[in-house]
């Protein structure tokens, strides 16, 4: 290489080096527990829970069992009978309904509705009173 080629090469390298700049690298944590953005918290927790395959043996089983057709029919029938009983009370009649678990007595006393619910297993009695049913306007 000649001296002129070296001078030219040095000039090119010097010219290129002034165009290049560098900055300091700054670490930013992702996890909000270590100073990261709090918006990342639910995302990271969701990912961790999705990967967790540990099952606690002491946790009770809360699985849902679908009721049988007979149970659904019984519930619907009881609901219908109670609805009819309340309709009859609205017409001035009184009545009662007995289920496997409860005894329900409904009385309309001059516009004051009294609903007495007795738990057959414990004997506990709950009374619900509503007044002003037959208010005149």
DRENBALUM-525499 format. One record per residue: residue number from 1; residue in one letter; z, y, x of N, C-alpha, C, O in turn. Coordinates in nm, 3 decimals, decimal comma, padded with zeros to 5 digits. Layout:
! DRENBALUM-525499
   num   residu       n_Z       n_Y       n_X      ca_Z      ca_Y      ca_X       c_Z       c_Y       c_X       o_Z       o_Y       o_X
   NUM        a         Z         Y         X         Z         Y         X         Z         Y         X         Z         Y         X
...
END
This chain:
! DRENBALUM-525499
   num   residu       n_Z       n_Y       n_X      ca_Z      ca_Y      ca_X       c_Z       c_Y       c_X       o_Z       o_Y       o_X
     1        x    00,000   -00,117    00,082    00,000    00,000    00,000    00,000    00,125    00,087    00,060    00,131    00,195
     2        x   -00,067    00,218    00,037   -00,074    00,343    00,113    00,037    00,436    00,068    00,105    00,414   -00,032
     3        x    00,051    00,539    00,144    00,156    00,633    00,114    00,128    00,704   -00,017    00,221    00,735   -00,092
     4        x    00,005    00,728   -00,044   -00,032    00,798   -00,166   -00,004    00,709   -00,288    00,041    00,759   -00,391
     5        x   -00,028    00,579   -00,278   -00,002    00,486   -00,387    00,148    00,479   -00,413    00,191    00,474   -00,528
     6        x    00,227    00,478   -00,307    00,372    00,474   -00,324    00,423    00,601   -00,391    00,512    00,595   -00,475
     7        x    00,370    00,712   -00,355    00,413    00,838   -00,414    00,375    00,841   -00,561    00,454    00,887   -00,644
     8        x    00,258    00,792   -00,595    00,213    00,787   -00,733    00,299    00,691   -00,814    00,337    00,722   -00,927
     9        x    00,331    00,573   -00,757    00,414    00,475   -00,825    00,555    00,530   -00,845    00,615    00,510   -00,951
    10        x    00,607    00,599   -00,747    00,740    00,658   -00,759    00,741    00,766   -00,865    00,839    00,781   -00,939
    11        x    00,634    00,841   -00,874    00,624    00,947   -00,976    00,616    00,889   -01,116    00,675    00,944   -01,210
    12        x    00,545    00,779   -01,131    00,535    00,714   -01,263    00,671    00,659   -01,304    00,714    00,676   -01,418
    13        x    00,738    00,594   -01,211    00,870    00,540   -01,241    00,969    00,650   -01,273    01,051    00,635   -01,363
    14        x    00,963    00,759   -01,200    01,053    00,871   -01,225    01,024    00,933   -01,361    01,117    00,971   -01,432
    15        x    00,900    00,943   -01,397    00,861    00,999   -01,528    00,904    00,908   -01,642    00,943    00,958   -01,748
    16        x    00,897    00,779   -01,624    00,938    00,685   -01,728    01,088    00,682   -01,745    01,138    00,664   -01,856
    17        x    01,161    00,701   -01,637    01,305    00,690   -01,645    01,367    00,809   -01,719    01,476    00,795   -01,774
    18        x    01,304    00,918   -01,723    01,358    01,033   -01,796    01,341    01,016   -01,946    01,415    01,076   -02,023
    19        x    01,244    00,935   -01,991    01,221    00,915   -02,133    01,317    00,811   -02,193    01,335    00,806   -02,314
    20        x    01,379    00,730   -02,107    01,469    00,626   -02,154    01,611    00,682   -02,157    01,658    00,742   -02,060
    21        x    01,679    00,659   -02,269    01,819    00,701   -02,277    01,900    00,586   -02,337    01,847    00,500   -02,406
    22        x    02,027    00,588   -02,308    02,114    00,482   -02,357    02,239    00,545   -02,417    02,283    00,653   -02,377
    23        x    02,296    00,474   -02,516    02,421    00,521   -02,575    02,527    00,413   -02,559    02,497    00,299   -02,524
    24        x    02,647    00,450   -02,583    02,759    00,358   -02,571    02,760    00,266   -02,693    02,739    00,312   -02,805
    25        x    02,785    00,136   -02,673    02,796    00,041   -02,784    02,934    00,055   -02,847    03,035    00,057   -02,777
    26        x    02,936    00,063   -02,981    03,063    00,077   -03,053    03,075   -00,041   -03,148    02,986   -00,066   -03,230
    27        x    03,185   -00,114   -03,136    03,209   -00,229   -03,224    03,272   -00,180   -03,354    03,370   -00,106   -03,352
    28        x    03,214   -00,222   -03,467    03,269   -00,192   -03,598    03,302   -00,324   -03,665    03,212   -00,405   -03,689
    29        x    03,430   -00,349   -03,697    03,465   -00,476   -03,760    03,410   -00,485   -03,902    03,390   -00,383   -03,968
    30        x    03,387   -00,608   -03,947    03,337   -00,632   -04,082    03,454   -00,659   -04,177    03,454   -00,612   -04,291
    31        x    03,552   -00,733   -04,130    03,666   -00,772   -04,213    03,758   -00,652   -04,236    03,802   -00,589   -04,140
    32        x    03,788   -00,620   -04,364    03,875   -00,505   -04,390    04,018   -00,524   -04,338    04,090   -00,427   -04,320
    33        x    04,059   -00,647   -04,315    04,192   -00,670   -04,258    04,202   -00,618   -04,115    04,312   -00,591   -04,066
    34        x    04,089   -00,605   -04,049    04,087   -00,559   -03,911    04,020   -00,423   -03,897    03,969   -00,390   -03,790
    35        x    04,019   -00,343   -04,004    03,966   -00,208   -03,997    03,824   -00,194   -04,048    03,765   -00,087   -04,034
    36        x    03,768   -00,298   -04,106    03,632   -00,290   -04,157    03,626   -00,224   -04,294    03,728   -00,181   -04,348
    37        x    03,508   -00,216   -04,347    03,485   -00,152   -04,476    03,552   -00,234   -04,587    03,531   -00,355   -04,595
    38        x    03,633   -00,170   -04,675    03,701   -00,243   -04,782    03,607   -00,306   -04,884    03,645   -00,398   -04,955
    39        x    03,486   -00,257   -04,892    03,389   -00,313   -04,987    03,353   -00,458   -04,949    03,315   -00,537   -05,035
    40        x    03,366   -00,492   -04,822    03,334   -00,627   -04,776    03,439   -00,730   -04,816    03,413   -00,850   -04,806
    41        x    03,556   -00,686   -04,861    03,667   -00,777   -04,887    03,637   -00,884   -04,990    03,660   -01,002   -04,963
    42        x    03,586   -00,846   -05,107    03,560   -00,945   -05,212    03,448   -01,041   -05,170    03,452   -01,159   -05,204
    43        x    03,349   -00,991   -05,099    03,239   -01,076   -05,052    03,292   -01,182   -04,954    03,259   -01,300   -04,965
    44        x    03,374   -01,138   -04,859    03,427   -01,233   -04,760    03,521   -01,333   -04,826    03,519   -01,451   -04,792
    45        x    03,605   -01,287   -04,921    03,695   -01,378   -04,990    03,617   -01,480   -05,072    03,653   -01,598   -05,074
    46        x    03,512   -01,438   -05,139    03,429   -01,530   -05,217    03,366   -01,636   -05,129    03,362   -01,754   -05,167
    47        x    03,317   -01,597   -05,013    03,258   -01,694   -04,920    03,363   -01,792   -04,871    03,336   -01,912   -04,860
    48        x    03,482   -01,744   -04,841    03,588   -01,832   -04,792    03,630   -01,931   -04,900    03,649   -02,049   -04,871
    49        x    03,643   -01,885   -05,024    03,682   -01,975   -05,131    03,573   -02,076   -05,163    03,604   -02,190   -05,201
    50        x    03,448   -02,038   -05,147    03,339   -02,131   -05,172    03,337   -02,243   -05,067    03,296   -02,355   -05,097
    51        x    03,381   -02,213   -04,948    03,382   -02,313   -04,841    03,508   -02,398   -04,842    03,512   -02,502   -04,777
    52        x    03,611   -02,355   -04,912    03,740   -02,424   -04,912    03,730   -02,549   -05,000    03,710   -02,537   -05,121
    53        x    03,744   -02,665   -04,941    03,739   -02,789   -05,019    03,876   -02,856   -05,026    03,887   -02,971   -05,068
    54        x    03,981   -02,785   -04,986    04,117   -02,839   -04,991    04,169   -02,835   -05,135    04,161   -02,731   -05,200
    55        x    04,222   -02,943   -05,183    04,283   -02,950   -05,315    04,432   -02,978   -05,297    04,471   -03,076   -05,234
    56        x    04,515   -02,890   -05,353    04,660   -02,906   -05,344    04,702   -03,022   -05,433    04,675   -03,019   -05,554
    57        x    04,767   -03,123   -05,378    04,806   -03,238   -05,461    04,915   -03,205   -05,563    04,933   -03,279   -05,660
    58        x    04,988   -03,095   -05,543    05,096   -03,059   -05,634    05,048   -02,970   -05,749    05,126   -02,940   -05,840
    59        x    04,923   -02,928   -05,747    04,871   -02,842   -05,853    04,846   -02,925   -05,979    04,780   -03,029   -05,973
    60        x    04,899   -02,878   -06,093    04,875   -02,953   -06,218    04,728   -02,946   -06,259    04,658   -02,850   -06,226
    61        x    04,683   -03,047   -06,329    04,545   -03,054   -06,374    04,531   -02,978   -06,506    04,590   -03,017   -06,607
    62        x    04,454   -02,869   -06,504    04,434   -02,788   -06,623    04,296   -02,812   -06,683    04,235   -02,721   -06,738
    63        x    04,249   -02,933   -06,675    04,116   -02,962   -06,727    04,117   -02,955   -06,880    04,217   -02,988   -06,944
    64        x    04,007   -02,914   -06,935    03,993   -02,898   -07,080    03,936   -03,025   -07,140    03,835   -03,077   -07,094
    65        x    04,002   -03,074   -07,243    03,951   -03,189   -07,315    03,902   -03,142   -07,451    03,977   -03,082   -07,528
    66        x    03,778   -03,169   -07,479    03,721   -03,126   -07,606    03,785   -03,205   -07,720    03,797   -03,327   -07,713
    67        x    03,827   -03,133   -07,827    03,890   -03,204   -07,939    03,790   -03,296   -08,008    03,669   -03,273   -08,007
    68        x    03,844   -03,400   -08,068    03,758   -03,496   -08,137    03,707   -03,434   -08,267    03,756   -03,330   -08,311
    69        x    03,611   -03,499   -08,327    03,554   -03,450   -08,454    03,662   -03,449   -08,563    03,664   -03,359   -08,646
    70        x    03,750   -03,548   -08,562    03,858   -03,553   -08,661    03,955   -03,436   -08,643    03,999   -03,376   -08,741
    71        x    03,989   -03,403   -08,518    04,077   -03,289   -08,492    04,013   -03,158   -08,538    04,080   -03,075   -08,599
    72        x    03,885   -03,140   -08,508    03,815   -03,019   -08,552    03,811   -03,011   -08,704    03,831   -02,904   -08,760
    73        x    03,784   -03,123   -08,770    03,779   -03,125   -08,916    03,916   -03,091   -08,975    03,925   -03,015   -09,071
    74        x    04,022   -03,148   -08,918    04,158   -03,120   -08,966    04,193   -02,973   -08,949    04,250   -02,912   -09,039
    75        x    04,158   -02,915   -08,835    04,185   -02,773   -08,811    04,109   -02,686   -08,910    04,164   -02,589   -08,963
    76        x    03,983   -02,718   -08,936    03,902   -02,640   -09,030    03,956   -02,653   -09,172    03,959   -02,555   -09,247
    77        x    03,999   -02,772   -09,209    04,054   -02,794   -09,342    04,184   -02,717   -09,361    04,204   -02,654   -09,464
    78        x    04,271   -02,721   -09,261    04,396   -02,645   -09,269    04,368   -02,496   -09,278    04,433   -02,425   -09,354
    79        x    04,273   -02,448   -09,201    04,237   -02,307   -09,206    04,182   -02,269   -09,343    04,216   -02,163   -09,396
    80        x    04,100   -02,353   -09,400    04,043   -02,327   -09,533    04,152   -02,328   -09,641    04,152   -02,243   -09,730
    81        x    04,245   -02,424   -09,633    04,352   -02,431   -09,731    04,445   -02,309   -09,721    04,489   -02,257   -09,823
    82        x    04,475   -02,265   -09,599    04,558   -02,147   -09,581    04,487   -02,023   -09,633    04,550   -01,936   -09,693
    83        x    04,358   -02,014   -09,610    04,280   -01,902   -09,661    04,282   -01,900   -09,814    04,298   -01,795   -09,875
    84        x    04,266   -02,017   -09,875    04,269   -02,026   -10,021    04,407   -01,989   -10,074    04,418   -01,923   -10,178
    85        x    04,512   -02,030   -10,004    04,649   -01,998   -10,044    04,671   -01,846   -10,040    04,731   -01,790   -10,131
    86        x    04,622   -01,781   -09,936    04,636   -01,636   -09,928    04,554   -01,566   -10,035    04,596   -01,462   -10,086
    87        x    04,438   -01,621   -10,069    04,358   -01,564   -10,178    04,432   -01,576   -10,309    04,432   -01,483   -10,389
    88        x    04,494   -01,690   -10,333    04,571   -01,710   -10,456    04,690   -01,614   -10,463    04,723   -01,564   -10,571
    89        x    04,753   -01,587   -10,349    04,864   -01,493   -10,347    04,814   -01,353   -10,381    04,883   -01,276   -10,449
    90        x    04,694   -01,320   -10,334    04,635   -01,190   -10,367    04,608   -01,176   -10,515    04,603   -01,064   -10,566
    91        x    04,591   -01,288   -10,586    04,569   -01,287   -10,730    04,699   -01,295   -10,809    04,697   -01,307   -10,931
    92        x    04,814   -01,290   -10,739    04,942   -01,292   -10,806    05,009   -01,427   -10,811    05,116   -01,440   -10,871
    93        x    04,952   -01,529   -10,752    05,012   -01,663   -10,749    05,090   -01,682   -10,620    05,067   -01,612   -10,522
    94        x    05,182   -01,776   -10,621    05,255   -01,813   -10,500    05,218   -01,956   -10,464    05,158   -02,027   -10,545
    95        x    05,254   -01,998   -10,342    05,220   -02,135   -10,305    05,276   -02,172   -10,170    05,338   -02,091   -10,101
    96        x    05,253   -02,296   -10,133    05,300   -02,346   -10,004    05,196   -02,442   -09,948    05,112   -02,495   -10,021
    97        x    05,206   -02,463   -09,818    05,115   -02,553   -09,748    05,197   -02,628   -09,644    05,276   -02,568   -09,570
    98        x    05,179   -02,759   -09,638    05,250   -02,841   -09,542    05,149   -02,906   -09,448    05,055   -02,971   -09,492
    99        x    05,169   -02,887   -09,316    05,085   -02,951   -09,215    05,172   -03,048   -09,136    05,288   -03,070   -09,170
   100        x    05,114   -03,108   -09,032    05,192   -03,200   -08,949    05,306   -03,129   -08,878    05,412   -03,189   -08,856
   101        x    05,286   -03,003   -08,843    05,384   -02,931   -08,762    05,461   -02,825   -08,839    05,575   -02,794   -08,803
   102        x    05,402   -02,769   -08,945    05,461   -02,654   -09,011    05,468   -02,672   -09,162    05,391   -02,748   -09,221
   103        x    05,561   -02,599   -09,223    05,570   -02,584   -09,367    05,560   -02,434   -09,394    05,641   -02,356   -09,344
   104        x    05,460   -02,394   -09,473    05,434   -02,253   -09,497    05,455   -02,223   -09,645    05,393   -02,286   -09,730
   105        x    05,544   -02,127   -09,676    05,570   -02,081   -09,812    05,529   -01,935   -09,820    05,572   -01,853   -09,739
   106        x    05,446   -01,903   -09,920    05,400   -01,766   -09,938    05,440   -01,720   -10,077    05,413   -01,787   -10,176
   107        x    05,506   -01,604   -10,083    05,554   -01,549   -10,209    05,514   -01,402   -10,216    05,534   -01,327   -10,121
   108        x    05,457   -01,362   -10,331    05,424   -01,222   -10,355    05,525   -01,169   -10,457    05,523   -01,209   -10,573
   109        x    05,613   -01,081   -10,412    05,717   -01,027   -10,499    05,689   -00,879   -10,524    05,736   -00,793   -10,449
   110        x    05,613   -00,850   -10,630    05,579   -00,713   -10,670    05,519   -00,632   -10,556    05,563   -00,520   -10,531
   111        x    05,422   -00,685   -10,489    05,354   -00,613   -10,383    05,413   -00,634   -10,245    05,357   -00,583   -10,147
   112        x    05,522   -00,705   -10,234    05,580   -00,736   -10,103    05,552   -00,883   -10,072    05,606   -00,973   -10,137
   113        x    05,467   -00,906   -09,974    05,427   -01,042   -09,938    05,528   -01,098   -09,838    05,559   -01,034   -09,738
   114        x    05,578   -01,218   -09,865    05,672   -01,284   -09,776    05,613   -01,419   -09,735    05,585   -01,503   -09,820
   115        x    05,594   -01,437   -09,605    05,540   -01,562   -09,550    05,651   -01,627   -09,468    05,697   -01,569   -09,369
   116        x    05,694   -01,745   -09,508    05,800   -01,818   -09,438    05,737   -01,940   -09,372    05,683   -02,028   -09,439
   117        x    05,745   -01,945   -09,240    05,688   -02,055   -09,161    05,802   -02,134   -09,100    05,883   -02,078   -09,024
   118        x    05,810   -02,262   -09,131    05,915   -02,349   -09,079    05,854   -02,453   -08,986    05,762   -02,526   -09,024
   119        x    05,905   -02,459   -08,864    05,862   -02,559   -08,767    05,933   -02,690   -08,801    06,056   -02,696   -08,798
   120        x    05,857   -02,793   -08,833    05,916   -02,920   -08,874    05,990   -02,991   -08,761    06,087   -03,064   -08,787
   121        x    05,947   -02,972   -08,637    06,011   -03,041   -08,525    06,147   -02,980   -08,489    06,244   -03,053   -08,466
   122        x    06,153   -02,847   -08,484    06,277   -02,781   -08,440    06,358   -02,725   -08,556    06,477   -02,698   -08,538
   123        x    06,298   -02,708   -08,672    06,367   -02,648   -08,785    06,372   -02,497   -08,778    06,435   -02,433   -08,862
   124        x    06,308   -02,438   -08,679    06,307   -02,293   -08,663    06,225   -02,230   -08,775    06,117   -02,279   -08,810
   125        x    06,276   -02,120   -08,832    06,212   -02,052   -08,944    06,173   -01,911   -08,901    06,254   -01,838   -08,846
   126        x    06,048   -01,875   -08,927    05,999   -01,740   -08,902    05,958   -01,680   -09,035    05,888   -01,745   -09,114
   127        x    06,000   -01,557   -09,061    05,967   -01,489   -09,185    05,887   -01,365   -09,153    05,927   -01,283   -09,070
   128        x    05,772   -01,352   -09,219    05,686   -01,235   -09,203    05,682   -01,165   -09,338    05,647   -01,225   -09,439
   129        x    05,718   -01,037   -09,338    05,719   -00,961   -09,464    05,623   -00,845   -09,452    05,625   -00,770   -09,355
   130        x    05,537   -00,831   -09,553    05,440   -00,723   -09,559    05,459   -00,654   -09,692    05,456   -00,720   -09,796
   131        x    05,479   -00,522   -09,691    05,498   -00,450   -09,817    05,379   -00,359   -09,843    05,302   -00,326   -09,753
   132        x    05,367   -00,319   -09,970    05,261   -00,225   -10,007    05,128   -00,290   -10,037    05,025   -00,225   -10,023
   133        x    05,127   -00,417   -10,077    04,999   -00,483   -10,104    04,935   -00,436   -10,234    04,812   -00,423   -10,240
   134        x    05,013   -00,411   -10,335    04,959   -00,369   -10,463    04,982   -00,221   -10,487    05,023   -00,182   -10,596
   135        x    04,956   -00,140   -10,387    04,977    00,004   -10,401    04,874    00,062   -10,497    04,757    00,025   -10,495
   136        x    04,919    00,153   -10,581    04,829    00,218   -10,677    04,791    00,354   -10,622    04,873    00,425   -10,565
   137        x    04,665    00,388   -10,639    04,615    00,515   -10,585    04,579    00,608   -10,695    04,535    00,720   -10,669
END
